[in-house]
Amino acid sequence: MTSPRRTLGKTDVQISPIGLGCMGMSDFYGTADDAKSTALIHHALDVGMNHFDTADMYGPWTNEKLLGAALKDRRDEAIIATKFGVMRDENGGWLGINGKPEYVHSACDASLKRLGIDTIDLYYQHRPDPNTPIEETVGAMAELVKAGKVRYLGLSEASADQIRRAHEVHPITALQTEYSLWTRDPEDEILDTCKELGITFVAYSPLGRGFLTGAIKSPEDFAEDDFRRGNPRFMGENFQKNLELVDAVQSMAESKGVTPAQLALSWLLHRADHIIAIPGTTKQHRFDENIGANDVNLSPEDMAFLDENLPVGAASGDRY
């Protein structure tokens, strides 16, 4: 495995092109195993990966604690990214989106405490608040930078217009949105906007929530509490239609001697230099497989084949 780097936005920070999304370690994808997850985080550091992505609502609240504890003695080796704005109650219920300035400050203080750190490297607004102008939210986030509580600012699932408006208030370093071979919506405007403004694009769910790995053959493969059981793309006719898309990925992967996951991640990295990915996993062998995508080279002909067989809008069913 190799550990290359890409530049984070317009900073001098060098970040792993393939990081680790930590959400599934605590929520949404079945039973948590903190000891196993901690070992994986340490393994990631050992092989030179430095980008860890979490959020206050994962758990809720437990994922930040897990990551903070795992990185306690190795803080200087990691770039820690977390998010605020999607509120949940202690039972995991959804309470809405909050981008009010006073909430920005209280949420950051709570995340710092859970993570056990003095400064968050990359702080995202998890979702734009439809009831609060993004200028007000980012203005409060900028105050966190001035206070030394946050190094760089990010947005998640923001529109091109919102990105531009936010960037005028304070430089935005990263924009996080779902992007993969079966979710290509960002190609409309977002990718070009980020490139123009010098913003790193962070692709979450880059493996189609595991679907593009080829390992999922039936909805019954999911645990009872796995949220994908209720996701439109994993249900009924949509599931069967989407399996056909995976066939093309598997065919090319076999011809190149790589796995479908490595091919899908390599496709993302070959799209543009300002793109990085944060696949999530709780398994070390899957992590190692994902990192191996750094060494997969795709020709223009390879990229064209994938574009032809998994074009924009090819996936059947809504994202949520």
N, C-alpha and C positions, 0 to 999 in steps of 0.2 A: 504493500500500500504506500502511496505517496501522499504528501500533505502540501499541495500547492496553495497559493493564496491569490485573492483578488482584492483590489482596493475598495474599501467601504466608502461609497459616495465621494465627496471631495475632501475627505480626511486623509491622514497618513496611516490609518489603521489597515492592517493586512488581515483579511478574514478568510476562513475556509470556504471554498466554493460550495461544498456540501457540508452543511452543519447538521445539528441534531434537534429536531422538534421534540419537545419533552411532554407535550400534552397527554399522550397515550399512556404515560407512566402513572398517571393519577386519575384519569377520567375518560369516559366515552367509549373505550375499546375493551372493557372487561375488567377483571380483578387486578388490582395493583399489587406489586411486589417491590417494596422500597429497597430491600437489600439487593435484589437483582438489578434494579434500575441504577442504584448507586455504583455498583460494580461496572455497569455499562458506561456511566459517565466518566469514571476513572479510566476505563479502557480507552475511551475516546480521546482523553487528554494524553494518554501514553503514546498514542499513534500520531499525535500532532494536530488533531482537530480542535478548533478553539471557539466554535460558535454554538451557543446553547440558547434555545428559544423557549420561553414560558409565558405565562400570563396569570394575573391575579385570579381570574375566574376558573382556572383549571383546578378541579378538585371538588368544590371551590376552595381556593387558598392553599391547598396542601402541596401543589406542585412547586410553587416558589420555595416553600420550606424544604422540600426534598432536594431541589437543586442547590439551594444555599448551603445546606448541610454537606452535600457531596463535594462542593467546591471550597469548603471552609479553609482548608490548608493549601489550596492551589488556586486562589483567587486570581493571581497575576497571570495565569496561563489561559484564562477564559475571557471571552467576550459574552457578557450576559445581556440578553434582550428580554424585556417583559412588556406587558401591555395593561392598559386600564380602560375602563369605560363600559364594559358589559357587566352589569350587576346581577348577582345571584344571592339567594338566601342560604342559610346554613344547610338546608336540605337539597340544595342544588337547583331550586326553582328560579325562574327567570324574572328579573325585576325591571328590565328595561336598559336603556343606554343613557349614560350620563357624561356630558362633556363640559359641565359647568366649571368655571375656574376654581371655585372653592373645593369641588370634588377632585379636581386634578391634583391639588396639593395634598389632600388627605389620602388619596389613593397611592400617591408616590411614597409618602411616609410609611404607609402600611406595607407596601412592597419592600421597601428598604429594610424594614424590621424583619419581615418573613425571610428575606434572602440573607440577612445578616451581613449586609455590606453598607458602605458609605456612599457609593455612587453606582448608579445604573448606567451601563455602557450605552444601551440603545433603548429608548423608551417610546413605545408606540401608543397612539390612540387606537384602540382595538376596532372600533367602528365609529364613523361620524355620527354625532348626535343631531338628529333632524330638528331639534328644538333649541340648539345653541349654535350660533355662527362659528364656523371653524376658526375664524380669526381670534375669537375670544378663547377658545380651547388652546390653540397653539400659543397664544400670548401667555397663558398661564404656564404652559410647558416650557416656554422660553425663560420664565422666571426660575424654573427648576434648574436650568442650565446655569444661570447666573449665580444661583445659590450653591452650585457644586454638587447637587444631588443627582444630576443627569449629565451625561457627556454629549449624546447626540439624540436627535428627535426622529421619530418615524410615524407613519400613518399606515392603517390597514384597511383595505377595501374602500379606499377613497376614490372619487371620480377624478378625471383629469382636471376639471375646473377646481375642485376642492384642493387638489395637490398644488396647483398654481397659487391659489389664494393663501394657502397655508405657508407656502415657500416665501411669499412676500413678507410675512410676519417674522419668520425665522427660518433659516436654511433647514430643509428636510433632507435627512441623510439616507433614509431607506423607506421604501413603500412595499408593504407586504400584501399579497393577494394570491388566491388560488390560481395555479397555472400548471398545466401539464399537457400531455398529448391529447387528453380528452376534455380539457377545460382551457380553451384558447382565447377566452374573452379579452384578456389584457392586450391582445394584438390589435384591437380596434384603435385605441388611443394611448393607453396607459404606458406601454413599453416605450413608445417614442417620446412621451412627455418626460418620463424618468431620464431617458438618455439625454434629452435636451437640457434638463436642469441639473444633470450630474448626480442623479439619485440612484442608488443601488436598488434593483428590483429583487425582492425576496419571495421566491415561489414556495408557498405552503401547499401541502397535499400534492407534491410533484409526482407521486406514483398513483394518483387517482384514488386516494384512500385505500391503497393496497391492491386495487383492481388490476393495475397495469403490470403487477408482478407475475401474473398468471397463476398465482397460488390459490385464488378464490374461484371455486367451481360451482358453488351453490350458496344461496342465502343461509343454508343450514350450517355453513362453515363458521358462522359468527356465533359468539357467545350470546346468551339470552339478553344481557344488558348492553350489548354492542349497539351503538346508535345507528349503525349502517343498516340494521334490519328495517328501520323506518325511513331510510333515505331513498328518494324516488329512483335514483339510478341503480339501486340494488334490489328493486322489487319487480316482480311479474315479468311482463314482456320486455321492459327496459333492460332487465338483467340479461336476458337471453340475447338481445340485440347487441349489447355492449360486449358480450363475450366474443363476438365476431371481430370487434376492433382489436382485441388482445391477440387474436390469431396472427395478425400481421406483425405485431411487435415480436411475438414469439418466433415467427418464421425468420425474421431478420436477425434476431439475437442468436438463434442457433447457427445461422450461416456465418456469423462473426465470432462465434465461440465465447459469447458473453451471456449474461442473464437478461431477461426482459427488464428488470429493474435498472440494471446498469445502462441498458440502451436508452430507456426513457429519461434517466437523469443526464446522460451524456447529451441527448438531444437538447435538453434545456440549456446546458452550459455552452453548446455550440450555437445557440440562437443569438447570443450577444454577450459581450464581455462584462456588461453591467448586471448580469443575472446571476444570482446564487440560489441554492435550494436548501430546504430544511425538512427532508423526509423524517418522519417519526418512526421509532421502533423501540421495542423493549428487549430485543434479542441481539446478542453480540454478533452472531453469524450474519444476521441481516444488516447490521451496521457495517460490518466489514465488506459485505457485498456492495452496499451503497457507496462506500468510500472508493471502492474499486472502479466506480464509474469515472473517476478522475483520469484514469489511464486508458479510457476507451476513445479511440479516434473515429470520427465519422466523416466521410467524404461528402462533397456536395451532392453526389448521386444518392448516398444514404439518406441525407436530409430530405431530398426530393421525394424519395420513396415513402418516407414516413408522412410527409405533408400530403401526399396523394392518398394514402390509405387511412389517415386519421385527420381529415381536413377540419377546419373550423366548423363547429356545430355538429360534428359527427356523433357525439355521445347522445344517447337517448335518455331523457329525463332531466329534471331540474337539479341544480347543485344541492339545494336544500329543500 
